[in-house]
Amino acid sequence: MRPPPRNLEMFYDVLSPYSWLGFEVLCRYQHIWNIKLQLRPALIAGIMKDSGNKPPAVVPRKGQYMHKEIPLLEQHFQVPLRLPKDFFDVILKKGSINAMRFLTAVSMEQPEMLEKVSRELWMRIWSRDEDITESQSILAAAEKAGMSAERAQSVLEKVPTEQVKNKLKETTEAACKYGAFGLPVTVAHVDSKTYMLFGSDRMELLAYLLGEKWMGPVPPTPNARL
């Protein structure tokens, strides 16, 4: 008899390209490993502030490294990752609070759509260099993910409510309590123990903790994403 699935929480922000990589890997493996994946939209800006960390964009050598690393990560993870032309404006000025509030509302109103809508927002910012801050941009992503225009508009109207704002704040604080200092963060609940793993490059370690087989970022399965 197969044991019950291990619970995984994945905290992410679509402003983080590394979150996209970890997201896709876990979405692929959720059909292979004996896990129950919970996607948890959080705000990376809040985590950075709480931990005293700084985004790579404001550390010159980290920024230079990212520009060299992203093309390699695109190939390795098979995710269509591209750096926005105005990298600093996208990351430091525009941010992602409206997008993450929308995803929070999706998680509350139509959770079965969360994976697809999250992916479309990443596609906009990190593949096609498109906006994710304006309402029409967010609606376009939701509709492309398969939500009806009426349903997407209804969810968008929930974005400014205190219920949604508080939910995003609570999720961000939960990540901080686990020890997050950036995103993505994967929290594995294994044998009454909790493990917090940072980054998209800890998946082999995650497999070890779960007692599962690691087959690389793109496992040989017809369910593989992208």
N, C-alpha and C positions, 0 to 999 in steps of 0.2 A: 504493500500500500504506500502510495506516494505521500511524503510528509507535507504539511501545509506550507504554502508559499512564504518565503521570507519577505518582510515588508521593507521597501526602499522608498525614501523620500528624496526627491530631487528638487533642490532650490535653484532657480535660474532667473535671469533677466535677459531679454532679447537685445539689450545693449552690449552684452558680452558675447563675442564670437566663440570663445572657449565654451560658454554655456551651450551654444548650438551643437558643438561637437559632442559634448557629453550627453546631451539630450538625444541626439540621433543614435548614439551607441546604445543607450539604455532602451530606447524605443525598439531597436532591433532585437536586443537580447531579452526583452520582456516576453517574446514569443518562444524563446529557447530555454532560458533559465527558469527555475521554479521560484519566481518572484512576483510580488504584487507592487507595481510601480505607482507611486503617488506623485504627480507633478505639482509643484508648489511655486507659483509665481511670486518673486520677491523683488525688492528694490536694491540694486547694487550700490546706489549712492548712499542709502541709509546704512548698509553694511560697512562700506568704506569709512563713513563718518564715525560709526560706533567703534570700529576697530583701530582707527587712526591710520589706516592704509591709504595708499594713493594709487590711482589708476595708471596703467602703463603709459598712457598718453602724456602724462606730465613728468615722466622720468625719461629723459632723452635716450639713454641707452636701451631702455625697455621698448620705447617706441621704434627705434631703429631695428631692434631685434624682431619685433612683431612684423615689420614690413618684409623681412626676409623669411620669417617662419610661416606666415599665412599661406603662401603658395604651396609649400611642402605639406602643410596640414590639409589643404584642399585635396591634394592627391591621395594622401595616406588614409584619410577618413572618408573619402569620396562624398564630400559635401561641397556644393558650389559656392565656396567662400571667396569673397572679394573685398578688399578694403575700400571704403567710401573715398571719393576724391578729396572731400574736405573733412578729413578724419577728425581733427580737433573740434570743428564746429558740431559734428554729429555727436561726438562723445561728451565733450565738456560743456557745450552750450545748450544743445537741444534736449539731450537726455532721453528718458524713456518712461517718465511717470504716467503719462496718459495711456500709453500702450500697456503698461503693467497693471494699471487700474482696470483697463478693459479686460485683460486676461483674467484678472481676479474676478471680475463680474461674470465672465464666461465660466470660470470654475464654480461659481455659485449658482448660475442660472442654467447652464447647459454644459456640464463637465465632460460629456462625451465628445465635445468639439474642441476641448482645450489643446490637445496635441496638434491638430491640424491648423488651428488659428495661430498658435505659437509659431509653428513652422513657417506660415505665410508671412508673419511679421519679420522673422529672421531673413526670409528670402528678400523682402523689400529692402531692408537696411544693409544686409551683409552679402547680398548677391547682385541686386539690381541698382543699388545706390539710390533708393527711393525713400521718401519721407515716411516716418511712423508717428509723427507728433500731432498732425492735424486729424480732425474727425473723419474727413473724407478718405484719408489714407488708411485709417484703421478700419473703416467700413469696407473699403476695397479689399483689404486683407481677409476680413471675415467672410465676405461673399465669395472670394476666390477659394477659401477653405471649405465652402459648401453651406454656409449659413444663408438663409433667405434674407433679402434686403430688410424686410419687416422685422425679422428676429434680431438681426444685427443692430438695427436702429434702436430696438427696445433695450438690448443689452447696453448699448452706448449711453442711453439715458440714465442708466444706473451708475455710470462712472463717477459723477460728482457727489453721489450720496455718501453720507457718513458711514453707512454700513460697509460699502466697498472700500472706502479709504481706511477704515479701521481694520478690515480684514487684511489688506495689503500690509498695513503696519504690523499687525500681529504676526503674519507670516515672516516678515523681515526680522522681527524681534526673535522669533523662534529659531531662525537660522543663526542669529547672533548668539543665542543661548547655547547652541550646539558648538559654538566656537568659530563660526565663519568669519573670515577676514576678506573675502572676495567670493566670486561665483565662477563656475558652478560648485555647488556643494551636494554631495550625495551622502545621505545618512542611512546606514544599514542597521537593521535591528535583527541581531543574530544570537540565538541561544541566551536570551535575556540580557544581552549586552548591546550597547549602542556604539557604532563607529562612525565618525565624521571624516569623510574623504574629500579633499579639495582638488578641484581641477578636472580636466577631461583626460588626463594621462594617468589616472589611478585605477583604471578599469581592470587591469590584470590583478592588482591587489584586492579589488572588490571581489573578483572571481574567487580568489584564494579564501577570502573571508566567508564567502557563501558556499564554498566547496563545489563550485561549478567550473566548467571548462572554458578557458579563454581562447577564442579562435580569431583574435584580431578585431579591429574596429568594424570590419565588414564580414560578418560570419557567413559561411556558405549556406544560405537558406533563401528560398523564394520570397520570404517575408522581409528581406533586407530593404531598408528605406533608401530612397534617392539613388 
